[in-house]
Amino acid sequence: MLDKFFTKPLELQVGGKILKFNSEVDFEFSMAGRTAIPSAKISDLLKLSVEGLKKEEQAVINTRDSFYSILSQAIEDPNTIDRALRELDTLVLSQDHDWRDLIKALNENDEKFNPLRMIALAKYLKYLTALKDTVAYILVEKESPPESTFAEGEKQNPEFAATWTPGRMPDAAVIAENKEDTLERLPRGEAMKIILTPGTPLDLYLSDYKCRLLVSDNKILFIDKAGGETVLGAGRNIIGRGADSVVKFDAAPREISRTHVLIYNEDNKNIYLTDLSSGGTFIPREEFKRLIC
């Protein structure tokens, strides 16, 4: 993944400029720089009323959910992303960081650009998540009395106290979505690579539901909370409550989404984890440090 070099530099006209990319890695790096919320956007949000902020937050959530649906389908069938983005009303896209022009530029090309569309969509979802978090924190400040704002923020997010003080907006890019001190949440919609060590299990939490991944006899086993084992095949393996899941959970663990996480088995050792859930997918923090986008 993300290691394909183009036979000649890719050129896209975005925001009146010609952008050139030599590889998928080059393109991914450029998209990563577009996920932060511009200061001008924050200034505009600060001018909104509480009611206006609530409407903005809900609009971002609705937009983000629709894009997650597109990404989820594209992960199962990469050919769907081309048509989905072409049929999309680009007016729903933000003009921050020229996202609207960028998607339009990609849509002017054929299906060979689908890998880049996947990268762009994943990064745009990260931008929308940062935007939602920013709106939420402004709401906390405006709705809470000055003397209790800090305590309220700390209650809602354990990392809040370390990244925000009354009167200062937090940088959404540095606010971690940690579940607890020892776990790290995978970025939603992004494929994260990890190398499994044979014989050493990797704890994997689907929201609050603890599972494990284990390489044994040159096979990757998915071990659920009850100890049940499922061999993951080569390529895509959907984990969740949906009927098409390789590992299908009954309706009991409601915190698990229908399509919760995609595990791409590259060679029974290297895997790619893509969180597609609302409740989150978590792994131990020390393992997270070994992940490669």
C-alpha positions as CSV (number, residue, x, y, z in Angstrom):
1,M,0.0,0.0,0.0
2,L,1.1,3.6,-0.7
3,D,4.3,2.5,-2.4
4,K,3.4,2.9,-6.1
5,F,5.5,5.4,-8.1
6,F,3.9,7.0,-11.1
7,T,5.5,6.5,-14.5
8,K,5.3,10.3,-14.8
9,P,4.4,13.0,-12.3
10,L,0.6,13.2,-11.7
11,E,-0.7,16.7,-12.2
12,L,-3.9,18.1,-10.7
13,Q,-5.2,21.6,-11.1
14,V,-6.4,22.6,-7.7
15,G,-7.2,26.1,-6.5
16,G,-5.8,27.7,-9.6
17,K,-2.4,25.9,-9.1
18,I,-0.9,22.9,-10.7
19,L,0.0,20.3,-8.1
20,K,2.4,17.5,-9.0
21,F,2.8,14.1,-7.2
22,N,5.4,11.5,-7.9
23,S,3.8,8.6,-6.0
24,E,0.9,7.6,-3.8
25,V,3.0,8.3,-0.8
26,D,3.6,11.8,-2.1
27,F,-0.1,12.3,-2.6
28,E,-1.0,10.9,0.8
29,F,1.5,13.2,2.5
30,S,-0.1,16.2,0.7
31,M,-3.6,15.2,1.8
32,A,-2.5,14.8,5.4
33,G,-1.6,18.5,5.5
34,R,-5.2,19.3,4.7
35,T,-6.8,17.8,7.8
36,A,-6.3,20.6,10.2
37,I,-8.9,23.3,10.8
38,P,-7.8,26.7,9.4
39,S,-7.7,29.6,11.9
40,A,-10.1,31.6,9.8
41,K,-12.6,28.7,10.1
42,I,-12.3,28.7,13.9
43,S,-12.8,32.5,13.9
44,D,-16.1,32.0,11.9
45,L,-17.3,29.3,14.3
46,L,-16.6,31.4,17.3
47,K,-19.0,34.0,15.9
48,L,-21.9,31.5,15.8
49,S,-24.6,31.3,18.5
50,V,-25.1,28.1,20.5
51,E,-28.0,27.2,18.3
52,G,-25.9,27.9,15.2
53,L,-23.1,25.7,16.5
54,K,-25.5,22.8,17.2
55,K,-26.8,23.0,13.7
56,E,-23.3,23.1,12.3
57,E,-22.3,20.1,14.4
58,Q,-25.2,18.0,13.2
59,A,-24.5,19.0,9.6
60,V,-20.9,17.9,9.9
61,I,-22.0,14.6,11.5
62,N,-24.5,13.9,8.7
63,T,-21.9,14.7,6.0
64,R,-19.3,12.6,7.7
65,D,-21.6,9.6,8.0
66,S,-22.5,9.8,4.3
67,F,-18.8,9.8,3.4
68,Y,-18.1,6.9,5.7
69,S,-20.8,5.0,3.9
70,I,-19.0,5.7,0.6
71,L,-15.7,4.6,2.0
72,S,-17.1,1.5,3.6
73,Q,-18.5,0.4,0.2
74,A,-15.3,1.3,-1.6
75,I,-13.2,-0.8,0.8
76,E,-15.4,-3.9,0.0
77,D,-15.5,-3.0,-3.7
78,P,-12.9,-0.3,-4.8
79,N,-14.7,0.2,-8.1
80,T,-17.6,1.9,-6.4
81,I,-15.7,5.0,-5.3
82,D,-15.3,6.4,-8.8
83,R,-19.1,6.5,-9.5
84,A,-19.9,7.6,-5.9
85,L,-17.7,10.6,-6.0
86,R,-18.8,11.6,-9.5
87,E,-22.4,11.5,-8.5
88,L,-21.7,13.5,-5.4
89,D,-22.9,17.1,-5.2
90,T,-19.5,18.8,-4.7
91,L,-21.2,21.8,-2.9
92,V,-21.3,19.6,0.2
93,L,-17.5,19.7,0.3
94,S,-15.7,22.3,2.3
95,Q,-13.7,24.9,0.5
96,D,-11.1,24.8,3.3
97,H,-7.7,23.6,1.9
98,D,-9.3,23.6,-1.6
99,W,-11.0,20.2,-0.8
100,R,-13.8,21.0,-3.3
101,D,-11.5,21.7,-6.2
102,L,-9.3,18.7,-5.3
103,I,-12.2,16.2,-5.5
104,K,-13.4,17.9,-8.7
105,A,-9.9,17.4,-10.2
106,L,-9.8,13.8,-9.3
107,N,-13.3,13.3,-10.8
108,E,-11.9,14.5,-14.1
109,N,-9.8,11.4,-14.3
110,D,-10.7,7.7,-14.9
111,E,-10.9,4.7,-12.6
112,K,-7.1,4.3,-12.5
113,F,-7.2,7.2,-10.0
114,N,-9.4,5.2,-7.5
115,P,-6.5,4.6,-5.1
116,L,-6.0,8.3,-4.9
117,R,-9.7,8.9,-4.4
118,M,-9.6,6.4,-1.5
119,I,-6.7,8.4,0.1
120,A,-8.4,11.7,-0.4
121,L,-11.7,10.5,1.0
122,A,-10.0,9.0,4.1
123,K,-8.1,12.3,4.8
124,Y,-11.3,14.4,4.2
125,L,-13.0,12.3,6.8
126,K,-10.2,13.1,9.2
127,Y,-10.7,16.8,8.4
128,L,-14.5,16.4,9.2
129,T,-13.7,14.7,12.5
130,A,-11.4,17.5,13.5
131,L,-14.1,20.0,12.5
132,K,-16.7,18.2,14.6
133,D,-14.4,18.1,17.6
134,T,-13.7,21.9,17.2
135,V,-17.4,22.7,17.1
136,A,-18.0,20.5,20.1
137,Y,-15.3,22.3,22.2
138,I,-16.6,25.7,21.3
139,L,-20.0,24.6,22.4
140,V,-18.6,23.5,25.7
141,E,-17.1,26.9,26.2
142,K,-20.2,28.8,25.3
143,E,-22.7,26.7,27.2
144,S,-20.7,26.3,30.4
145,P,-20.3,29.1,33.1
146,P,-16.7,30.4,33.0
147,E,-15.8,28.8,36.4
148,S,-16.9,25.3,35.3
149,T,-15.8,25.3,31.7
150,F,-12.5,23.5,32.4
151,A,-14.1,20.9,34.6
152,E,-16.8,20.2,32.1
153,G,-14.3,19.8,29.3
154,E,-12.2,17.5,31.4
155,K,-15.2,15.4,32.2
156,Q,-16.1,14.9,28.6
157,N,-12.6,14.0,27.5
158,P,-9.8,12.7,29.7
159,E,-7.2,14.4,27.5
160,F,-9.1,17.7,27.5
161,A,-7.4,19.2,30.6
162,A,-3.9,18.6,29.2
163,T,-4.7,20.4,25.9
164,W,-7.1,23.2,26.7
165,T,-7.5,26.0,29.2
166,P,-10.4,28.4,29.6
167,G,-10.3,31.1,26.9
168,R,-8.0,29.2,24.6
169,M,-9.2,27.0,21.7
170,P,-7.7,23.5,21.5
171,D,-5.8,22.3,18.5
172,A,-8.1,19.5,17.3
173,A,-5.2,17.9,15.6
174,V,-3.4,17.2,18.9
175,I,-6.4,16.1,20.9
176,A,-6.1,12.3,21.1
177,E,-9.2,10.1,21.1
178,N,-7.8,7.8,23.8
179,K,-10.1,5.2,25.3
180,E,-8.0,4.9,28.4
181,D,-4.3,5.4,29.4
182,T,-3.1,2.1,27.9
183,L,-5.1,2.1,24.6
184,E,-5.0,4.1,21.5
185,R,-7.9,4.6,19.1
186,L,-7.2,3.9,15.4
187,P,-8.0,6.8,13.1
188,R,-11.4,6.2,11.5
189,G,-11.3,5.4,7.8
190,E,-7.5,5.1,7.5
191,A,-5.6,1.9,6.8
192,M,-2.9,1.4,9.5
193,K,-0.3,-1.2,9.0
194,I,1.2,-3.4,11.7
195,I,3.5,-6.4,11.6
196,L,2.3,-9.2,13.8
197,T,4.9,-11.3,15.7
198,P,4.3,-15.0,15.4
199,G,3.2,-16.5,18.8
200,T,2.6,-13.1,20.4
201,P,-1.1,-12.1,20.5
202,L,-2.2,-8.5,19.7
203,D,-5.1,-7.2,21.9
204,L,-7.8,-5.6,19.7
205,Y,-10.7,-3.8,21.3
206,L,-13.9,-3.4,19.3
207,S,-15.3,-0.5,21.4
208,D,-15.4,-2.3,24.8
209,Y,-15.3,-5.8,23.4
210,K,-11.8,-7.3,23.8
211,C,-10.5,-9.6,21.0
212,R,-7.1,-10.8,19.9
213,L,-5.1,-11.4,16.8
214,L,-2.5,-14.2,16.7
215,V,-0.2,-15.6,14.1
216,S,0.0,-19.4,14.6
217,D,1.2,-22.0,12.1
218,N,1.5,-19.4,9.4
219,K,-2.2,-18.4,9.9
220,I,-3.8,-15.3,11.4
221,L,-6.4,-16.2,14.0
222,F,-9.1,-13.8,15.2
223,I,-9.9,-14.8,18.8
224,D,-13.1,-13.3,20.2
225,K,-13.9,-12.6,23.9
226,A,-15.2,-16.1,24.5
227,G,-12.1,-17.7,23.0
228,G,-13.6,-18.6,19.6
229,E,-11.1,-18.7,16.8
230,T,-11.6,-17.7,13.1
231,V,-8.8,-18.0,10.5
232,L,-8.5,-14.8,8.5
233,G,-8.2,-15.4,4.8
234,A,-5.9,-13.5,2.4
235,G,-7.1,-10.0,1.5
236,R,-10.1,-8.3,3.0
237,N,-11.8,-9.6,6.2
238,I,-14.7,-7.6,7.6
239,I,-15.4,-7.9,11.3
240,G,-18.8,-6.8,12.6
241,R,-22.4,-7.6,13.0
242,G,-23.2,-7.5,9.3
243,A,-24.2,-10.6,7.3
244,D,-21.2,-10.3,5.1
245,S,-18.7,-10.2,8.0
246,V,-16.0,-12.9,8.1
247,V,-16.3,-12.7,11.9
248,K,-19.9,-12.1,12.6
249,F,-21.1,-11.1,16.0
250,D,-24.7,-11.6,17.2
251,A,-26.8,-8.6,18.1
252,A,-25.8,-8.9,21.8
253,P,-22.6,-6.7,21.7
254,R,-24.4,-3.6,20.5
255,E,-21.2,-1.5,20.8
256,I,-19.9,-3.4,17.7
257,S,-21.0,-1.8,14.4
258,R,-22.3,-3.8,11.5
259,T,-19.1,-3.1,9.6
260,H,-16.7,-2.4,12.5
261,V,-13.2,-3.0,11.3
262,L,-11.6,-4.1,8.1
263,I,-8.5,-6.4,8.5
264,Y,-6.5,-6.7,5.3
265,N,-4.3,-9.8,5.5
266,E,-1.4,-9.2,3.2
267,D,0.8,-12.2,3.9
268,N,-0.3,-13.8,7.2
269,K,2.1,-11.5,9.0
270,N,1.6,-7.9,7.7
271,I,-1.9,-6.6,8.2
272,Y,-3.8,-3.3,7.6
273,L,-6.5,-2.3,10.1
274,T,-9.2,0.2,9.0
275,D,-11.7,1.3,11.7
276,L,-15.1,1.9,10.2
277,S,-17.1,2.0,13.4
278,S,-18.8,4.6,15.5
279,G,-17.6,3.1,18.8
280,G,-14.0,2.8,17.8
281,T,-11.3,0.2,17.4
282,F,-8.4,0.3,19.9
283,I,-5.0,-1.4,20.3
284,P,-2.4,-1.1,23.0
285,R,-0.5,2.2,22.9
286,E,2.9,0.6,22.6
287,E,1.7,-1.3,19.5
288,F,0.3,1.8,18.0
289,K,3.8,3.3,17.9
290,R,4.7,0.6,15.4
291,L,1.9,1.4,13.0
292,I,2.7,2.7,9.6
293,C,0.2,4.6,7.5
